[in-house]
Amino acid sequence: MFIPLVVGILIIVPPQVYVERFADGDFLGSFWEFYPHFFEPFYPRGNFSWHHLWFLPYLLIMSIVATPLFLKLRQDNNGFSHWLRKVLVQSPYFLYLFAIPLLVVESSLEPIFPVTRALIGDWYALVYYFLFFVSGFSLTTVGRPFWKAVDSIKVFALITGLVSYFILWLLEPIFDNQVFIGLLRTMVTWSIILAIFGYSAKYLNKASRILKYRNEAVYPFYIIHYMITVLMGFWLMNDPMPIFTKFLILTIGTFGGSWLFYEMVKRVSLLRPLFGLKRRETKVEPGGRTNQ
């Protein structure tokens, strides 16, 4: 995560900031003239930023902090996983226990610490995402009882999430009760997550070349897609063509450009770790020859 973050900040983000400054008339020189100014901290007053890559430092910190806990949970004799297996066998609805700490954070920290994506002082986002991170790992270590539980309540979770979202959409603009609104937000988020897990467990939980391909591609796609969108959007911004035509060009161009980028990166060993891909394993064939 650290290497892709650094590479992204140095290569992927600067063109996005440059286009923004150029479009606003704040800087009218070339990109190469702008690049030294990119390191003037900090965006939005300055230029230095991680933009859409904000989640990488969050995930890096969460991984470091949670590693001792994850090592403990991976032990076969840990009491928490044993208890969780037992309660999920009794009732899959115990999965909603994990929504309680989310509700507490949503109701207490969100009004005080609005999301900034700046890491420092972004306590609501850090704690909220950390709870999801730990919850996901804790549940998946349970194994079969978890997958069986989400499969059995996927319809309930989907309906609950959609109904909660509809009520939230109706009441949030007019109802100023942080606990109740927080409850609705939590039910929407956690229920939809459980539904995704449930339907994925039923229809996608099998070996697939396509799934393997997409799992590897998602990281480079995430890193590059926004830069392509911004550059293409700047190119299309003042063109008189119909808005739907622009939408099609932007959508196809972003996906196609991200795909081509991934196909290029995955074939070059030196580029793979720079954009979140593991190095290819070198296999030794009989006779001492190597094959990648």
Stockholm file with secondary structure:
# STOCKHOLM 1.0

chainA/1-292         MFIPLVVGILIIVPPQVYVERFADGDFLGSFWEFYPHFFEPFYPRGNFSWHHLWFLPYLLIMSIVATPLFLKLRQDNNGFSHWLRKVLVQSPYFLYLFAIPLLVVESSLEPIFPVTRALIGDWYALVYYFLFFVSGFSLTTVGRPFWKAVDSIKVFALITGLVSYFILWLLEPIFDNQVFIGLLRTMVTWSIILAIFGYSAKYLNKASRILKYRNEAVYPFYIIHYMITVLMGFWLMNDPMPIFTKFLILTIGTFGGSWLFYEMVKRVSLLRPLFGLKRRETKVEPGGRTNQ
#=GR chainA/1-292 SS CHHHHHHIIIIIHHHHHHHHHHHHTSCCSCHHHHGGGGGSSCTTTSSCCCGGGGHHHHHHHHHHHHHHHHHHHTSTTCHHHHHHHHHHHHCGGGGGGGHHHHHHHHHHTTTTSCCCSSSTTCHHHHHHHHHHHHHHHHHHTTCHHHHHHHHHTHHHHHHHHHHHHHHHHHHTTTCCCHHHHHHHHHHHHHHHHHHHHHHHHHHTCSCCHHHHHHHHHHHHHHHHHHHHHHHHHHHHTTCCSCHHHHHHHHHHHHHHHHHHHHHHHHHCTTTGGGGTCCCCCCEECTTSCEEC
#=GC SS_cons         CHHHHHHIIIIIHHHHHHHHHHHHTSCCSCHHHHGGGGGSSCTTTSSCCCGGGGHHHHHHHHHHHHHHHHHHHTSTTCHHHHHHHHHHHHCGGGGGGGHHHHHHHHHHTTTTSCCCSSSTTCHHHHHHHHHHHHHHHHHHTTCHHHHHHHHHTHHHHHHHHHHHHHHHHHHTTTCCCHHHHHHHHHHHHHHHHHHHHHHHHHHTCSCCHHHHHHHHHHHHHHHHHHHHHHHHHHHHTTCCSCHHHHHHHHHHHHHHHHHHHHHHHHHCTTTGGGGTCCCCCCEECTTSCEEC
//
